[in-house]
Amino acid sequence: MSRVVVVGAGVGGLAAAVRLAAAGHDVTVLEQASVVGGKLGTHAHDGYLFDTGPSLLTLPHVLEELFAATGAPLEEVLPIRRLDVACRYRFPDGVEVDLPGDAAAVPAALEAALGPGRGDQWAALVARAARIWDLTHGPFLESPVGPADLLRLATDPRDVATVAPWRSLRGVGSTYLTDPRLRLLLDRYATYTGSDPRRAPAALLTVPYAEQAFGSWYVPGGLGRIAVALTDRLDELGGRLRTGARVAEVLVAGGRACGVRLAGGEVLDADVVVANADATRLYGDLLPGRAGRAGRRRLRRTRPSLAGFALLLALDDPPPDQPHHRVLFAEDYDAEFDAVFGRRGPARPAHRPTVYVSVPDDPAVVPHPGAGAWFVLVNAPRHDPAGGVDWDRPGLREEHADHVLEVMADRGLDVRDRVTHRTVVTPADLERRTLTDGGSIYGTSSNGARAAFLRPGNRSPVPGLFLVGGSSHPGGGLPLVVMSARIVADLVGPAR
Ligand SMILES: Cc1cc2nc3c(=O)[nH]c(=O)nc-3n(C[C@H](O)[C@H](O)[C@H](O)COP(=O)(O)OP(=O)(O)OC[C@H]3O[C@@H](n4cnc5c(N)ncnc54)[C@H](O)[C@@H]3O)c2cc1C
């Protein structure tokens, strides 16, 4: 049995802790915040319950496998619900389409809403995406990646042509899709990794494929329950959790990780340290000096992912018959990406951003029937008071919140006179709550062909120190973070 210390109780840290406890290790999770979950946060107000982070669960089998492998199956501890309509999209010309939650029904829905040929074009693109998924999910997403894996993928020229690592998501999409609205739909999936579709690799075609093939899911009571279920499982397996415990340093002796020092000075010895803390902070602050140098050097070559600006709206008598998820597309999506990534000028909040709205049809999250707990999210530049946007500038959060509500109204969703209470969550708030640099949602972005291979690996250069979660391989988003936990548990191995 090894003594394992996990730094951070985000989904990645908790999932790794659960697996390692199930494998027989002596596991302690240290979380700096007073609550668990990290970016999978919740906020309660006067009988309303909001998810402040994820609102969409994809690839549910990844979570199912975790629970099945470590005790009782997921359905016994956390029932989840598949959505009939994945999302309602509103395009700049005012046309709307309800994208079915069943992949087979998607082409017909696109054909009916957007015109002849559109369904076939989308189906051809998704067929290519399915081939990329088959080629990459095992050797890339579910394995510790390195240059050798890249070479293994490259042995068959037909496979290389399918994955087209030199092409962007936008580029490959435009060879299949002639309708600008379909291109917008595809572009949107780049933001699932916090990236710009003009720079994200074509391999991100797997994102719409995975969403449509495996469905869009909701957790009744809110996605925050995933963190509760993981914490319960850890407890059942004998793992320990300490909140309010901030790790100040990962200790190294004889070239190996040997424990951690907490901010108050307490030292915990360990045989294995698993860092769920943001990789930039790990290599920048927690592992000073030579030990973190290689990690810092590699991170300097990456671009951080975009951040998010969220509104949690308590609504009285909201408009009826809302789909669970809705996207109101920007009139100029490129201008939005230029603004939030700081191309053609400094980073700035997008003038007319794409707006995402999540409206759970769930009595558990509202105080009474006829009330609504709405989550509104727009892409935002990172919090960067030194060289970019200072989200703590007095007045900015309320100004931008008003502006987002106005943009929604312009696009046919005016709820301004129904809001009884609102809470604004800026990138600066997320940075403070989760110690994530700039409040980036997904660690490093996938901007650029080499991004996936520059992302910090799960095995650090320091023996005995591993990285788990969205800022390390294979990246952000709940399913990928849970996959990273499995990779780390496999690297550590069972207790002897
Ligand atoms: C607004 C928003 C919307 C999102 N929407 C979706 C979605 O719909 N679907 C989806 O799949 N994903 C979504 N995501 C992404 C998803 O939430 C993340 O990828 C995932 O939760 C990251 O988990 P993690 O464990 O990697 O990291 P985190 O959640 O960041 O957890 C890291 C933990 O480590 C702790 N920590 C950091 N430093 C220390 C330290 N020094 N000592 C002790 N503890 C420390 C932090 O407090 C935190 O709890 C969204 C994220 C956000 C913010």
The ligand as an SDF file (V2000), in Angstrom:
LIG
                    3D

 53 58  0  0  0  0  0  0  0  0999 V2000
  -18.5310   27.8020  -16.5900 C   0  0  0  0  0  0  0  0  0  0  0  0
  -18.0800   26.4160  -16.9310 C   0  0  0  0  0  0  0  0  0  0  0  0
  -18.8700   25.6100  -17.7410 C   0  0  0  0  0  0  0  0  0  0  0  0
  -18.4660   24.3170  -18.0500 C   0  0  0  0  0  0  0  0  0  0  0  0
  -19.3080   23.5260  -18.7860 N   0  0  0  0  0  0  0  0  0  0  0  0
  -18.9970   22.2250  -18.9580 C   0  0  0  0  0  0  0  0  0  0  0  0
  -19.9640   21.3350  -19.4930 C   0  0  0  0  0  0  0  0  0  0  0  0
  -21.1120   21.7100  -19.7750 O   0  0  0  0  0  0  0  0  0  0  0  0
  -19.6090   20.0270  -19.6560 N   0  0  0  0  0  0  0  0  0  0  0  0
  -18.3670   19.5690  -19.2910 C   0  0  0  0  0  0  0  0  0  0  0  0
  -18.1020   18.3660  -19.4460 O   0  0  0  0  0  0  0  0  0  0  0  0
  -17.4300   20.4010  -18.7680 N   0  0  0  0  0  0  0  0  0  0  0  0
  -17.7250   21.7080  -18.5740 C   0  0  0  0  0  0  0  0  0  0  0  0
  -16.8300   22.5320  -17.9640 N   0  0  0  0  0  0  0  0  0  0  0  0
  -15.4510   22.0500  -17.6970 C   0  0  0  0  0  0  0  0  0  0  0  0
  -15.3520   21.2130  -16.4410 C   0  0  0  0  0  0  0  0  0  0  0  0
  -15.9900   21.8450  -15.3820 O   0  0  0  0  0  0  0  0  0  0  0  0
  -13.8910   21.0310  -16.0730 C   0  0  0  0  0  0  0  0  0  0  0  0
  -13.1420   20.5410  -17.1750 O   0  0  0  0  0  0  0  0  0  0  0  0
  -13.6930   20.0700  -14.9080 C   0  0  0  0  0  0  0  0  0  0  0  0
  -14.6460   20.2600  -13.8940 O   0  0  0  0  0  0  0  0  0  0  0  0
  -12.2870   20.2950  -14.3710 C   0  0  0  0  0  0  0  0  0  0  0  0
  -12.0550   19.4430  -13.2920 O   0  0  0  0  0  0  0  0  0  0  0  0
  -10.6020   19.3200  -12.7040 P   0  0  0  0  0  0  0  0  0  0  0  0
  -10.6450   18.2980  -11.6480 O   0  0  0  0  0  0  0  0  0  0  0  0
   -9.6380   19.1430  -13.7620 O   0  0  0  0  0  0  0  0  0  0  0  0
  -10.1910   20.7630  -12.1090 O   0  0  0  0  0  0  0  0  0  0  0  0
  -10.8590   21.7630  -11.1030 P   0  0  0  0  0  0  0  0  0  0  0  0
  -12.3150   21.6630  -11.1310 O   0  0  0  0  0  0  0  0  0  0  0  0
  -10.2350   23.0850  -11.3980 O   0  0  0  0  0  0  0  0  0  0  0  0
  -10.3640   21.2590   -9.6690 O   0  0  0  0  0  0  0  0  0  0  0  0
   -9.1120   21.5510   -9.1410 C   0  0  0  0  0  0  0  0  0  0  0  0
   -9.2630   21.6050   -7.6310 C   0  0  0  0  0  0  0  0  0  0  0  0
   -7.9920   21.7630   -7.0420 O   0  0  0  0  0  0  0  0  0  0  0  0
   -8.1010   22.6910   -5.9940 C   0  0  0  0  0  0  0  0  0  0  0  0
   -6.7710   23.2560   -5.7750 N   0  0  0  0  0  0  0  0  0  0  0  0
   -6.0610   24.0130   -6.6460 C   0  0  0  0  0  0  0  0  0  0  0  0
   -4.8700   24.3310   -6.1180 N   0  0  0  0  0  0  0  0  0  0  0  0
   -4.8260   23.7590   -4.8810 C   0  0  0  0  0  0  0  0  0  0  0  0
   -3.8410   23.7520   -3.8570 C   0  0  0  0  0  0  0  0  0  0  0  0
   -2.6800   24.3890   -3.9860 N   0  0  0  0  0  0  0  0  0  0  0  0
   -4.1170   23.0640   -2.7180 N   0  0  0  0  0  0  0  0  0  0  0  0
   -5.3000   22.3970   -2.5630 C   0  0  0  0  0  0  0  0  0  0  0  0
   -6.2710   22.4170   -3.5140 N   0  0  0  0  0  0  0  0  0  0  0  0
   -6.0260   23.0780   -4.6610 C   0  0  0  0  0  0  0  0  0  0  0  0
   -9.1090   23.6900   -6.4830 C   0  0  0  0  0  0  0  0  0  0  0  0
   -9.6860   24.4510   -5.4520 O   0  0  0  0  0  0  0  0  0  0  0  0
  -10.1080   22.7830   -7.1820 C   0  0  0  0  0  0  0  0  0  0  0  0
  -11.1140   22.3230   -6.3060 O   0  0  0  0  0  0  0  0  0  0  0  0
  -17.2260   23.8250  -17.5980 C   0  0  0  0  0  0  0  0  0  0  0  0
  -16.4280   24.6190  -16.7710 C   0  0  0  0  0  0  0  0  0  0  0  0
  -16.8570   25.8930  -16.4190 C   0  0  0  0  0  0  0  0  0  0  0  0
  -16.0100   26.7280  -15.5030 C   0  0  0  0  0  0  0  0  0  0  0  0
  1  2  1  0
  2  3  1  0
  2 52  2  0
  3  4  2  0
  4  5  1  0
  4 50  1  0
  5  6  2  0
  6  7  1  0
  6 13  1  0
  7  8  2  0
  7  9  1  0
  9 10  1  0
 10 11  2  0
 10 12  1  0
 12 13  2  0
 13 14  1  0
 14 15  1  0
 14 50  1  0
 15 16  1  0
 16 17  1  0
 16 18  1  0
 18 19  1  0
 18 20  1  0
 20 21  1  0
 20 22  1  0
 22 23  1  0
 23 24  1  0
 24 25  2  0
 24 26  1  0
 24 27  1  0
 27 28  1  0
 28 29  2  0
 28 30  1  0
 28 31  1  0
 31 32  1  0
 32 33  1  0
 33 34  1  0
 33 48  1  0
 34 35  1  0
 35 36  1  0
 35 46  1  0
 36 37  1  0
 36 45  1  0
 37 38  2  0
 38 39  1  0
 39 40  1  0
 39 45  2  0
 40 41  1  0
 40 42  2  0
 42 43  1  0
 43 44  2  0
 44 45  1  0
 46 47  1  0
 46 48  1  0
 48 49  1  0
 50 51  2  0
 51 52  1  0
 52 53  1  0
M  END
$$$$
